[in-house]
Amino acid sequence: MKRYRMVHMLFSHQMPQMDYLRHLVKRIRDLGANSLLLEYGDKFPFSRHPEIANPNAFDLDGLKDFVTYAESLGLEFIPLVQSLRR
């Protein structure tokens, strides 16, 4: 069974620059993390409905690059998007 050493990143209040995030994920990997839980809050880049996206939301291409970078460091990427329940 895989043992998770996870870091939970939450972006509902503040949106750091992508360069800082890349530095941060390298550092947490160096400290022994093997997975990254990214909670978008209101920063998810809704491409099909941009009218509901926060003006400070992630750029979709930048987000894809960030995920690719984190995975290249050996971190398992786990997205967390809040949703409504029926």
PyMOL commands that set and color helices and strands:
alter all, ss='L'
color gray80, all
select helices_A, chain A and resi 18-30+50-52+60-72
alter helices_A, ss='H'
color red, helices_A
select strands_A, chain A and resi 6-10+35-39+76-80
alter strands_A, ss='S'
color yellow, strands_A
deselect
rebuild
show_as cartoon
